[in-house]
Each structure stands twice: as structure tokens, then as C-alpha cells.
Amino acid sequence: MASNSTKSFLADAGYGEQELDANSALMELDKGCVHAANPSPLPAIRSRLKPDPTEARVSAPSPRPPRRVSRQASRAGLRSGKLGEQCEAVVRFPRLFQKYPFPILINSAFLKLADVFRVGMLGSLASIIPERKNAHHSIRQSLDSHDNVEVEAAVFAAANFSAQSKDFAVGICNKISEMIQGLATPVDLKLKLIPILQHMHHDAILASSARELLQQLVTSYPSNKMVIVSLHTFTLLAASSLVDTPKQALCECALQTPYDSLKLGMLSVLSTLSGTIAVKHYFSIASGNVGSSPRSSDLVKLAQECCYHNNRGIAAHGVRVLTNITVSCQEKDLLALEQDAVFGLESLLVLCSEDDSPGAQATLKIALNCMVKLAKGRPHLSQSVVETLLTQLHSAQDASRILMCHCLAAIAMQLPVLGDGMLGDLMELYKVIGRSATDKQQELLVSLATVIFVASQKALSAEVKAVIKQQLESVSNGWTVYRIARQASRMGNHDMARELYQSLLTQVASEHFYFWLNSLKEFSHAEQCLTGLQEENYSSALSCIAESLKFYHKGIASLTAASTPLNPLSFQCEFVKLRIDLLQAFSQLICTCSSLKTSPPPAIATTIAMTLGNDLQRCGRISNQMKLSMEEFRSLASRYGDLYQASFDADSATLRNVELYPELAQYFLFFGSILLNVE
């Protein structure tokens, strides 16, 4: 043991090897090749569950990045044009500093980080220091700089500060106008300065002056790029300031152009403004008028013609405009417009679902989003939309099927449109899809299973369970089973989720992953126990909560065992502990309310209350028990609030979920205060 520890120490502290690794890391800083341990358990579980024939060869990672990886990642990291890859490279730096604490590497790393942050640093602080005058002055000075990087940073900061500060927007408007109209300003810089005018919406005078400038630009610079950028800025300014929105909806100059790019920009304008009040009024039929205005008819006719354009982008924007108009206008005599929107969506769905090219998939996403919006705004059209999707699922490409399943799930979450007959069609399609094991088919299995879970309304039949498990056992890998189990948990099918988690326990090689899956299994079992709650049956409720708490305690023990120093799972553990305490508080509240029947106040309770001067004593011992329950809910509200504040970096859905629990606890506090007549 001593020799092994000595060898490990020398391997970590050897000067030659460590210097070589540091130099390699220094060379690969801006290429994204310095990898750190992933703190999240899910990607690691994926790597364990997903079969990999090369796993035996790559189980021990090399301390130095291979040259092949360096060449492949030369376009990644800090030099990448993708924001996600830049963020991934940035978050690796702290781990790199811990592993190689050498001054030369740290200095070089900070210089590379400065290259990344210097353009957007000041602009990102706009929400924190919107009225800082010295920052306003620095931005105005930097706009006149001869350094292109400084000018680019000043433009970014000017846009952000204009959106936050009225004083800055008023002061910078003339400066921006002079630069845009100046002959010495390059065209590419003008294209970056024009979008700043969309933030001149703080008052009507400022918005009108910005609009006049944009109108002059459209006349002075009739190039495609300039007109499209001006139109887009027009749109955002009109939507924010509510000034001249009907004029922006017309834009005859762009409607009459023969160029498809300008027509596409005009349709984008209409799709953005179609939800505003002004456009709703614009398309509304005035009282006393039999027909609509000629201009509104022309715009609707334009959108209808664009729905069947041979350019998929123009067709997508035309369908979006028709959908937004149909949803926004609440007149009852829009049957023809509704049919046009549905027919346009169906044609676009058939055209794009059988083509797996990136352009067709992007257009299909637009069409499916419009279908969700149309089903939500016009519920009587949802049945026909769902039938169209189910019919097209059989002939579509796998990539399109995945998107269509997402659309079906989104519609079914809003409206109960998937009946038992449709569930049978979904199961038949599930059997057909499960015959192959490609990556797209695995993704499609997850998406289609999600639709089935939504359609089943938290109650899967034994036949449906058997079909799903049979297909998963035959062609799917462990990662697909895990994803389907998570979807079952999300949709409330906890019994199915528990069985799937149970089947995965023997497919992981790490005890931490085993305990993680076991905790999810116990939590699903605990939530399944709560589905047996019945209204006005207190004894059954207490037994269900007690049974659920038993499995929750087993789950929190497994979850604690799954944590590691690098991944302590602090949020998960704290959230489950609060869930346990909340169920215990509910159980105590039910017992307290039931005790009023089983142990009513004594006959002398009124006399005792009058003697002590406390009216609450008339209720007997339940008053003290209710006070204890109120203290428990008050403590839960405070702890949930602390968890919400500490989880600022969580996703929005998780934050909304955590935010609801303090409100629930406050509701029971208010209820108890009314019962006890407490201020």
C-alpha cells in the first residue's frame, strides 16, 4: 500500500510529466480539448446504460488529449461560433486551474477568457447598472473609437442599455441616427446599429422619431439586407410602442416587391404583429359593415397564396400568418379562414414529413407549432388536427415522426383529444417501430411512449404495459428504457415507471448509479401509493400517506448513497426531504381535524375559556394541535423559499414547481388562521 501511494504521489507531482501536461493543456485551451469530470449523473448513466463496443479500450482516460482529438476539436471551444460550445469551454477553466496551478497557464487562460468576455461584458451589466452615467458616457465615447472590437462592444452595450434606461435611449438616439446616416459609417456597422432603434419605445415622441429614421433608410438604401433589417426593427418597435402598428401591418412597398427574400421578411413582420390588439382590430369587421376592408382582404389573400408557395420558407410564414389571424380574431364567421389554415397546415405537413432534409425539418417545426396554437385557440379544430397527425405518422420519416409525436403530446396535454380508438392506433405503430434498433428508432420509441402516457391519463392497462415492455426488451437499450421511465414519471404513470426502473438495476456497473435508479424506483412506488387517496375518507388517506412515507424514506436512503463528493445531489436530497416533511404535515393535519370527532371538547371547555380569557380554549385540545400544524407549514414555507433562492440556476420548470410549494403552505396557514381566528 505504501508503494502504491508513493507511486501515485510521484505520478501527480513529477515535474517533467506535469509540465508536459500543463503545456499540452495550454496549447488546447482555446480548442475545447481539456476535459473535466461531468458532475451530473445523467450523462454518466447514459454512458453506462448505452452499449458501447469500445468501452473496454477507453475505460481509463488518458491525462493528455490525443492528437486526433485535438485536430477534430480545432474548430470547437472558445474559437467556436456556437454559443453552447463556448460556454462548455468556459466552464472547464476552474477544473483546469485546480489541476494545473501554474502562473503561465493561468495568465494565458485569463487572456483567452478576456477575449471572450470583452465584447459583451458591459452590455450584460445593463440590467444591474441601467442608470449609471459614467457607463452611458463610456458607451458614447466607444462608438467613435477606431478599434473595431471596441465599437462592436459599444453597439452591444448600447442596445442593452437602451432597452433598460429611458435616459440613455433618449440621449443615444441622435447619436445612432447620425452614425446611420453618416457616409463614413460602413454598411455592416449600419446593419448592427439599426436594431438598436427597436428599443426607442419609452415614449411616443422617441418612437415616432425612430420610425421616421427607419422610413428614410428604406428609401435611401433599397438593398435587400437593409430593407429586411429595417422591416424587422420596424416590427419590434411597433409591437413594443404600439405606435403606427396598422401602418406596419400594411407595408405596401414590401408587398409589391418581386423578390422572395423581401416577401419572406414581410411575412415575418405579419407573423410577429398578428397577435397584437391593433392587428386584431385591423382584421375585425366593423359594426354595420357587411364585408371586411379591401386591404385586410388583400393581406389574407396574400397569406393564402403564400401557403402553397414552392418555397417552403415562404409557405411556412404564410401558414403562420393565417394561424395567428385565425386564433387572434374571435369572430364567429371565420369558417373559411379556419379551413384555409387547416388545409395549409395539412399540405405543409405532408410535404415536409416525408423529407428528412434540415430545411424540411425546420419548416415542419413551424407547421407543428402552428397546429398546437390552432388547437389551443380553436378547440373545435383539435380533433381534425390530431387525426391528420395520426394518419401522416404511418408514412412519415423517422425524424418527422419524432416531431409529430411531440406535437401530439403538446396538444393532448392541453385538450383530452386522444381517445381509446386513437390509443389503439398508437400501439399498432409502436409495435411496427419497435422492430429495428437504429438511433432514430430509439428516439421515436421515447416520443411515442410519451404520447401513449399522455393519452392513457395516468392509468395504463395491462395490455398496454405488456406491449411497451415487450418492445423495450427486444430492441431497446438501457438508456432508452431510462428515458421512457422518466417520461412515465413526468406523466404520472408511476407504476410503469417503477417497473422500468426495477428492470434497469442490474444493467449498471457502478453502485452509485444503482442507488440512483433504486431511489427513483422507491420514489415512484411512493407516488403510486398516493394515487389511492379518496375524498372524505380520512382513514384511507392516512394509510396511503403512511405507506408512501415508508417508500420515501427508503428512497432518500438510496439517494444519499448515490451522492459523491463531486456530485453531492444536494438539491435532490433537500427536495425529497421537504416532500417527506410535507406529507407528514398533511398527515398531522388530517389527524388533528379527525380528533375533533373522536375527542370533542369537554363540557367545561367554555367555562375554562371564559376563566382564562382565551376563546380558543372552547375548542379543547384541537386548538393546540392546530397551532403545531400551522408552525409546521410555516417552517415548510420558509424552507421551500430557501431552496428556491438557492436553486437560481435550475431550469424554469423546476423553479416553477418549487415556487408553488411555499404558496401551498401559505394557503394552509391562512386556512388555519381562519379556523383559530388568529390575525
DATA-V919971 format. One line per field, one symbol per residue. phi: phi as a letter, one per 20 degrees, with the letter a starting at -180 (. if undefined). burial: b if it has 24 or more other C-alpha atoms within 12 Angstrom, else e. Layout:
BEGIN
phi=???
burial=???
END
This chain:
BEGIN
phi=.ffffffffffedffffffffffffffdgedmeeecfefefffffffefefcfeffedfdfffdffffffffefedmfefeefffffffffefgfffffcedgfffffffffffffeffdffffeffecfdffffffffffffefeeffffffffffffffffedffffffeffffffffefffeffffffeegffffeedfbfffffffffffffffffcefffffffffffgfffffeeldlfgfffflgfefefeefffffffffffffefeefffgffefeffnefdefffffffffffffffdffefffffffffffffffffeefeedfffffffffffffffffefecefgfffffffffffffffffffcgfefffffffffffgfdefffffffffffffffffecfdeefffffffffffffffeccfffffffgffffffffffflmceffffgffffffffeceefffffffffffffeneffffffffffefeddddfffffffffffffffffffffefcfmcffffffffffffffffffffffffffcgfcflfffffffffffffffffffffffffffefcffffefffffffemcffffemffffffffffffffffffffffffffdfeffffffffffffgfffffffffffffeldf
burial=eeeeeeeeeeeeeeeeeeeebbbbbbbbbbbbbbbbeeeebeeebbbbbbeeeeeeeeeeeeebbeeeebeebeebbbbeeeeeebebbbbbbeebbebbeeeebbeebeebbeebeebbebbeebeeebeeeebbebbbebbbeeeeebbbbbbbbbbbbbbbbbebbbebbebbbebbbeeeeeeebbbbbbbbbbbbbbeeebbbbbbebbbebbeeeeebebbbbbbbbbbbbbbbbbbbbbbbbbbeebbeeeebbbbbbbbbbbbbbbbbebbbbbbbeeeeeeeeeeebeebbebbbbbbbbeebbbbbbbbbbbbbbbbbbeeeebeebbbbbbbbbbbbbbbbbbbeeeebbbbbbbbbbbbbbbbbbbeebbbbbbbbbbebbbebbbbbbbbbbbbbbbbbbebbbbeeebbebbbebbbebbeeeeebbbbbbbbbbbbbbbbbbbebeeebbebbbebbeebbbbbbbbbbbbbbbbbbbbbbbbbbbbbbbebbeeebbbbbbbbbbbbbbbbbbbbeeeeeebeebbbbbbbbbbbbbbbbebbbbbbeeebebebbbbbbbbbbbbbbbbbbbbbbbeeeeeeeeeeeeeeeeeeeeeebbbbbebbebbbebbbbbbebbebbbebbeebeeeeeeeeeebbebbeebbebbeebeeebeee
END
